[in-house]
Amino acid sequence: MSSAQAVSNQIDRIYRTESRKVFATLVRILGDFDVAEEAMHDAFAAAMENWGRDGIPDNPTAWLISTGRFKAVDRIRRRRRFDDLQPELVQRIDRIELANNSLAEQDIQDDRLRLIFTCCHPAIDQKVQVPLTLREVCGMTTDEIARAFLVASSTLAQRIVRGKAKIRDAGIPFSIPSLSELPSRLDAVLSVIYLVFNEGYSATSGDTLLRTDLSAEAIRLARLLLELLPDPEVAGLLALMLLHESRRTARVNEDGDIVLLEDQDRSLWDQELIEEGSQLLQRSLRTRRIGTYTIQAAISAVHAEAERASATDWSQIVALYDVLLRIQPSPVVELNRAVAIAMRDTPAEGLKHIEAILDSGHLRDHYLAHSARGELLRRMGEDDEAIRAFEQALSLAMNAPEQRFLHQKLTALNDNSGH
């Protein structure tokens, strides 16, 4: 591999892992989403040009932020010569140029949390807050977010544009709110952090199931938030993510293929994360102010406590889903409860619940609902129906490992039934 190619690969890696951190800091400095986006891309273009010649700097993130800041100033000045730039943007030049050149590392680390709180400001429509944050802070694509919310991409795009305009027009500050203001924004912030983790835990599309950079970032943000606000639900969310993260190594094999929970090698589960997550869960439960993340963490803890899949206390899991469904009714919770019922009782009993969800019109475009239906039909010996369900799931799956998993299911069923 040539040195130029090695530098290019390194820049690609830095873009994947650091670009949204660079963007968040540039938004704080420049005060404008679109200008910050342009500045970030200008900075990475400059890195491609300079780093091959001069070498990669010791702190590439700070270099990119500083370069992006100067590129933004140059761009603003050029525009001012040729058109009537918004006066308030021109007035920022002096302030931008006075921005701290050294860029304290802690400031950079906190900027993504600042931007999350900005996007989750109460002045912004609640339907806009979370999608806007996922797009601007986490770099998820509009299509990925639309699939997570089960809405059209065009609808999500319009919401995101409205959110950015609201921040600009209302002059919403890019800052972490005071302690008295934190609770009013907490629900949206927790939703964002959890959705970021979910995208890292099971990517909606791409060649790999896991995006460890997103999972790690969500956990880091939750830890920081817990320091700012020791709320039971913050502890519950962090517990939930740590308990899920403890299984990461066992969730895929050496080929990157999916390993189902019941088939995982539990000796690979990270006991330190399980212990930390369990302690946080108990801390949250002791407050008796129990919310949805704490209940989900309790469900995950039941799995973590079972030394083998057959020892799982499915009755307790169903009972916890019953509680969760009362306080947060949703088709996805109903689906998870249906699977738990199938494990506690019989596949036929669980199947009835899944088919009721699909008949209601919910989750028809959700591949996991069809995959779960196919698995229960397979266990009941209804191979032809199972094949049709897995084929439907395959048509909806966007992630390569999920597609391979479904192909394997279909191949085994077709071989078994002589198709």
MOPE-V453082 format. One record per backbone hydrogen bond with DSSP energy under -0.5 kcal/mol. CO is the residue of the C=O (numbers start at 1). NH is the residue of the N-H. Records with the same first field share a line. If there is no record, write none. Layout:
# MOPE-V453082
CO = NH + NH
This chain:
# MOPE-V453082
2 = 6
3 = 7
4 = 8
5 = 9
6 = 10
7 = 11
8 = 12
9 = 13
10 = 14
11 = 15
12 = 16
13 = 17
14 = 18 + 19
15 = 19
18 = 22
19 = 23
20 = 24
21 = 25
22 = 26
23 = 27
24 = 28
25 = 29
26 = 30
27 = 31
32 = 36
33 = 37
34 = 38
35 = 39
36 = 40
37 = 41
38 = 42
39 = 43
40 = 44
41 = 45
42 = 46
43 = 47
44 = 48
45 = 49
46 = 50
47 = 51
50 = 53 + 54
51 = 55
57 = 60
59 = 63
60 = 64
61 = 65
62 = 66
63 = 67
64 = 68
65 = 69
66 = 70
67 = 71
68 = 72
69 = 73
70 = 74
71 = 75
72 = 76
73 = 77
74 = 78
75 = 79
76 = 80
77 = 81
78 = 82
79 = 82 + 83
83 = 85
86 = 89 + 90
87 = 91
89 = 92
90 = 93
91 = 95
92 = 96
93 = 97
94 = 98
96 = 99
104 = 108
105 = 109
106 = 110
107 = 111
108 = 111 + 112
110 = 114
111 = 115
112 = 116
113 = 117
114 = 118
115 = 119
116 = 120
118 = 121
121 = 124
125 = 128 + 129
126 = 130
128 = 132
129 = 133
130 = 134
131 = 135
132 = 136
133 = 137 + 138
134 = 140
135 = 139
141 = 145
142 = 146
143 = 147
144 = 148
145 = 149
146 = 150 + 151
152 = 156
153 = 157
154 = 158
155 = 159
156 = 160
157 = 161
158 = 162
159 = 163
160 = 164
161 = 165
162 = 166
163 = 167
164 = 168
165 = 169
166 = 170
167 = 171 + 172
168 = 171
173 = 175
178 = 181 + 182
179 = 183
181 = 184 + 185
182 = 185 + 186
183 = 186 + 187
185 = 189
186 = 190
187 = 191
188 = 192
189 = 193
190 = 194
191 = 195
192 = 196
193 = 197
194 = 198
195 = 199
196 = 200
197 = 201
198 = 202
200 = 211
206 = 400
209 = 203
211 = 214 + 215
212 = 216
213 = 217
214 = 218
215 = 219
216 = 220
217 = 221
218 = 222
219 = 223
220 = 224
221 = 225
222 = 226
223 = 227
224 = 228
225 = 229
229 = 231
231 = 235
232 = 236
233 = 237
234 = 238
235 = 239
236 = 240
237 = 241
238 = 242
239 = 243
240 = 244
241 = 245
242 = 246
244 = 247
245 = 248
246 = 270
247 = 250 + 251
248 = 251
251 = 259
253 = 256
257 = 253
258 = 260
260 = 263 + 264
261 = 264
264 = 266
265 = 268
266 = 269
269 = 271
270 = 274
271 = 275
272 = 276
273 = 277
274 = 278
275 = 279
276 = 280
277 = 281
278 = 282
279 = 283
280 = 284
281 = 285
282 = 286
283 = 287
284 = 287 + 289
285 = 288
288 = 290
291 = 295
292 = 296
293 = 297
294 = 298
295 = 299
296 = 300
297 = 301
298 = 302
299 = 303
300 = 304
301 = 305
302 = 306
303 = 306
308 = 311
309 = 312
312 = 314
313 = 317
314 = 318
315 = 319
316 = 320
317 = 321
318 = 322
319 = 323
320 = 324
321 = 325
322 = 326
323 = 327
324 = 328
330 = 334
331 = 335
332 = 336
333 = 337
334 = 338
335 = 339
336 = 340
337 = 341
338 = 342
339 = 343
340 = 344
341 = 345
346 = 350
347 = 351
348 = 352
349 = 353
350 = 354
351 = 355
352 = 356
353 = 357
354 = 358
355 = 359
356 = 360
357 = 362
358 = 361
361 = 364
363 = 366
365 = 367
366 = 369 + 370
367 = 371
368 = 372
369 = 373
370 = 374
371 = 375
372 = 376
373 = 377
374 = 378
375 = 379
376 = 380
377 = 382
378 = 381
381 = 383
382 = 386
383 = 387
384 = 388
385 = 389
386 = 390
387 = 391
388 = 392
389 = 393
390 = 394
391 = 395
392 = 396
393 = 396 + 397
398 = 206
399 = 403
400 = 404
401 = 405
402 = 406
403 = 407
404 = 408
405 = 409
406 = 410
407 = 411
408 = 412
409 = 413
410 = 414
411 = 415
412 = 416
413 = 417
414 = 418 + 419
